[in-house]
Every structure is written in structure tokens, then in C-alpha cells.
């Protein structure tokens, strides 16, 4: 058997998790190279939209792709169709209620080039590009509508299961807050008001609540640093907890108080639990595993144990599967790939 055929056979075998990953069965790897993240299901659960910077696909920075899950699970050489236009940097894609159109944010209106990534020695930072605007594209990648248009950061958008609202993060008020708008981009409303970064929000299964990650600087020095970085369009995501609130911002509750970085939350299909990524237990910092927690903050349970990075979990609409990004099975590289598994309660 030729070497490439042997390799293809190996990568298409199920990726086994440890015996401790009792909630995950039939794990399948869907991407094979580069950084692949924020993969989210279509309403019928057969497709994913995700962002990738896979150099083998000719990418300079993150672009948006639409994946047929069945095809990707069978063929490691499968190249999913690109939805974004290849210009600028993109992030945070999500299927619209019709299951065809796709929501995502891009910087291409500001510049066709990939934006510069800012670095400060000794700090892990996220860039908050003011050129990010939110668009709706067809399944063939044609932009159908621009939902935001300003010189503020508008990104991290997701859609309510009820199909009527979009939640997103913006710094248009002077701070990084959650906002909602109607599905057509009208009637934007600010949802959160506390100093600090609020982002990565998702709706509950009934569309009545939001779950999100947030930093809340308390000391004078932490507040000063947060404001200084924000002026430079940066945020340090090393201290975040999980919060919930109603869609209008009422009934705000802090769910975790674990320390370090707790992020990438998503509601369990029951609506009574939250799955999220955390390094709170880690001594070295960079060891992110998935955890499940009750809405009242009790019952913390570790879900993954394999590799040093597991994040961006999302349950399929029927609650039978879960998709997530992980460093597992990357053969010693820095690649982050997309995996799908059967979920076992």
C-alpha cells in the first residue's frame, strides 16, 4: 500500500478519546491543518460554517468556509467551499434561519489586506479591529446585505433559534458590550453595561436568554490597563467568567467564579446547563478543557481530557451531536482542527 493511501486510511479512522471523555462517542476529525475554529451547525445539523487559515488552502488569514459534515468525515482531502470573499480577515460565522445564508464579520471594507496583528511582549491579546462589520452572504458567497456600517468593532454575531434576533459585540458605546438587533439589522439595542469585555454570546434553546464570556476589571490598575488596551483596539482575554442574562439584559448572573479564562460557552440542549472552555485548573495556563455546569453554578463536570486545547463547543439542533475545536491528533504540530462527536448525557 502506498504511503499516502496508508495515511488517508489512518486519518479517516475514528479519533479515540480517553475513557474519561464519557460524554463523547464516535469522535470524527473534519479538518486537517491550520487553525480551524468556531464551527457551528446549520439548522438541519448537516453542515458547519467555520473559519480557517489553512495555508494549504492558499489563505493568508482567517476566511469563512461551509462544510458538508458527511463529506468531511469520509474524505480528509475534502475542500469545503469558501463563503467569504478572501479579502481582509473574517470571523464568527453563523447560519441564518433559512439554513442557506450565512452571517459573518469581515474587515474587507476597511482594507483588502489581512490586518496587522498587534503584539505586546509577555501578554496574550485579541485584536479588536474597528474595520469589522457584519454581513450576510449566500451559500455561494455573494454578499446579500451589510448589517452594520460604522468605524467601530462589530463582530461575534450569532442568531436566535427563534429566528428573530442577532446578538453581537460592539464597542460603539465606548466599551465592549453585547448588543442585539433584528434579523434584518434594524433596531440595535445595548444589552450589557458593565465595564469590561462582553462577548461570544449565544442564545438559549428557547431564545429567551444569553450566555457569554466577560471580563470585569476591579482594581484601579486592572481598570486602567483595560481602558489603555481598549484605546489601542486590544483586549487581554486572560481573566474571564461565564455570565447569563435575559435577551433584554435583565436578570444578569455570574455563573462561574473559577479564575483564569472561562470562555466559549454554549447552552446544553436542556437549557439548564452550559458547556464552556476553561483553563482554571491548569498550572501552566495553556491547557483548555471543556466543562459542563448548571445554570446556578453547581455541578461542575470536566468533559474533555485529551490535548491541551479544546474550545468552541456547540450542540447540534437536535442535541445528539457536538462540534468543537481541538489540538488532539495534530501529530506534534500547532494545528487546531474541527471535530464532531455523538453526545451522551
N, C-alpha and C positions, 0 to 999 in steps of 0.2 A: 504493500500500500504506500502510495506517495506521501511525503511528509505533510503536504498541505491538506490532503484528504484526511489524514490522521488527526491533524489539528482541528479541522472542521468538525469531525466526529466528536472530539473531546469537548469543544466549546458548546456543542448543542445538547450535551447531556445535562440533566438537571443539576443545578448548583446546590449542593447539600449544605444545609445549615447545621448548627450543633444541636445536640439533643435538648439543650436548654431553650431553643427557639421553638417552643411547643405550639405557638400560635401560627407558625408559618409552615406550610407544606407545598411541595411541588414548586420550589423556587426556580424561576427561569431568568436567565440573563438576556436582556434585549438589546443592549448596545455594547460595543467592543472597541473602546478607545476614546481618548479625550475626556473632557469634563461634560457629563450629561446629567442634567438635574431638572427639578421642578416639572416632573412628568405627571400629567393629570388626565383622568379618564374622560372620554366622551360620554354623553348622556346614556348611550346604549351599552357602554362598557367594552366596546370592541376596539377602540382606538385610544391613542395617547397624543397629547401635544407636549413638547418639551423643548428645552434649549440645549444647544451643544456647541462646543468649539473644536470639534474633532478635526485635526489638521489633515487627516486622510480625506476629508470631505472638502478640502480647499478653503477652510474657514480661518479668518484672522481673529475673530472674536465671536461671542455667542450669537447664534441665529436660531430661529424657531422652526421646528420640524413636526410633521404629523405622521404618526406611526400606526400601522396596522399590527396589532399585537400578535395575531396568529402568524403572520408572515415573519415578524421579527423573531418569534420563538422558534421557528423552524430553520431560519437561514441567518447565520452570523454575518454574511456579506450583504444582507438586505440594506439598501439605502433608502431611507424614508424620504418622501418629498418635502422640500423646503417651502415653508409658508411665508417667511419674511423675505424682504427683497434683497438681502445680502449687503445692505448699506448700514453704516453705523453699528451700534450694539443694541441687542434686544434682550428682553427679559419677561418673565412672568406671563406666560401664555395660558389661555383657558378657553374651553369650548363655550360657545354661545348656546342658548336653549334649543336652537334648531338642530344642533349636532353637526352642523356643516361649517358655519362661520367661526372664526377664531379671534379671540381678544388677545392683544399683547401690547407691550410698551417698546418703543424704539427711539433712538437718538438721531435717526437719519435726517430729520428735518433741520437739525442744527448743523450736522456735518455728515458727509457720506463716509468719512473715515472712522475707524474704531477710536473711541475717545481714550485719552491717556489715563492710565491707572495710577492714582497718587499713592505714594508710599511715605510713611514716616517710620524711621528706624525703631524697631522694638515694639511696634504696635500693629495689630491686625485691624484693618479698616475696610469699610464698604464705601464706595464712591456714590454720591447722591447727585447724579448728573441732572442739571437743570434742563437739558435738552430732551429728557424722556417725556414723551407724550403717548397717550393710549389710543390704539387703533383697532378697528375691526376689519379682518381680511376674509376673503372667501377661501374655500378649501383648495383653490388653485393658487392662492397667494395674492390675488388682486385686492388692494385696499378699497373697502367699500365705504368706510366712514372714519373720520377722526373725531374722537370723543372729547379730547382736551386740547387746548391750544393756548399756551402761555409760556413764560420763562421760569416756571417752577418745576420741581420734581413731581411727576405724576406717573406712578407705576404700581406694581404689586396688586394688580386688579384681579378679582375673582367674581364669579356670578352666583347669585342665589339659586338654590334648587327650585324655587317657585318661579324663576324666570323673569322677575320684575325689577331687580336691583343689581347694581355692581358696587362692590366695596373696593377702595383703593387707598394708597398712601400718598399724601401730598404735603409739601412744605409751604403752600401758598398762604398759610396763616402766620408764617414765621417760625413754625415748629413742625416736626414730622408727625402728623396726625392722621387718623383714619377719617375718610370721607365716604359717603355713599352718593350715588346718582342713579337716576332711572336708566333702564336698559338702553335707551337711546342717547344717553349722555346729558339729559336735561335734569334740572333741579338738584344741583350738588348741595350736599349738607354735611357740615362738620360733625363728626361723631365723638371724638375724644378731644380732651383739652389739657391733660396733664403734661408738664414739661418732661420731655424725653422722646425717644423714638418709639412710635407705634406702627407696626407693620405686619406683613404676612398674614392678613386676616382671611378667614373662611367663614361661611355661613353654617349654621346648624342644619340638620336634615329638614327641619320644618321651616327654615328661612327666618326664624324669629330672633336668633342670637348670632353673635360673632365671637370667634375665638381668635386671639392674636398674641404676638410677642411684643414686649415693651421693656424699655429701659426707664428707670426712674431715678436720675441722679439726686442725691440727698445732700451731701456735704457741699460746702462752698466751693471747694477745689474741684469736685466732680461736676458741679453745675457749670463752673467756669470753663472746664475742659470741653464739656458737651457743647456749649454755645460757641466756643472757639472753633471746634471741628466743624460744626454746622455751617459757620460762615465760610469755611473752606470747602463746603459741599461734601463733607465726610461724616461718618458715624462709626464709633467703635462698638461692635456688637458682642462684646465680651462679658457683659453683665445684663442679662435679660430674664424676665419671668413671663409666665403664661397668664393671660387675663381673658375674661369673658365680659360681654355686656349685651344688652338688647340692641337691636338694629338702630334705634334712635339714640344710643349712648347711655341710656338709663341702666340701673342695676349693675354698675361696674364692679367686678370682683376679681381679686388676685387669686389665681388657682394654685400656683406654685410659689414656694419660698425656699428654693433649693440652693441658690447661689450659682455663680458662673453663668453659662449661656444655656438658656432653655428656650427653644425656638421651633419653627416649622410645625405648629400644632394643626391638628385636624380632628373634627368630631368623629367619634365612633358612630356606626350606623344607628345605635340605640339613642343617640343624643345625650346620653347620661355619662359619657366618658370622653376623654381626649387623649389622642396619641400625639407624641411630640418627640423631638430630639434633644438630648441633653449631655453635657459633659460634667455635671455637678459632682459626680463620684470620682472623677479622674484626678490623679495626682500630677499627670504631665500636661493636662489641658486639652490636648488634641486627641480625644477619644470620645466620639459621639455615638451614643446608642439610642434606640427607640424605647420609649417608656409609655405606659398607659396609666391614666389617673382618673379618679372620679371627679365629677364637677364640684364636689365640696372639698377637694384637695386630699381626700383619703385614698387608700388602696393603691399606692404607687407600685407598679409592676414593670420590671425590665422585660422588653420584648426581644431585642437582638443582643447577640454576644459576639458575632463574627466581625472581624476587621475593625479598624479604628475610626471609621466614618459611616454612619447610617443616618439618613435625614430625608426630608421631603416626603413623608408618608401620606398616602391618600387612599381611602377605601373606594372601591367601585360602587356605582349607584345601587347595585343590589346587595352590597355588603359582603359578597362572597370572596372578593379578592382585594389585595392591597398592592400598591406600587410604591417603590421607594428607591432612593439612590444610595449607592454603597461603594466602598473601596474593595470589597471582597472580590476574590478571584481575579485580581488585576496583575498577577504574576510579578509583583515587586515594583510595579510602576506607580505613578501617581494618579492613574486613571480613576475616574468616578463613573460608574455605569448605572443604568436603569435596570431594576429587577422587578418582576411581578411574582406573586405567590398566592396560593389559596389561603384564606384567613380562617382560623379555627378559634372560636370563642372558648 
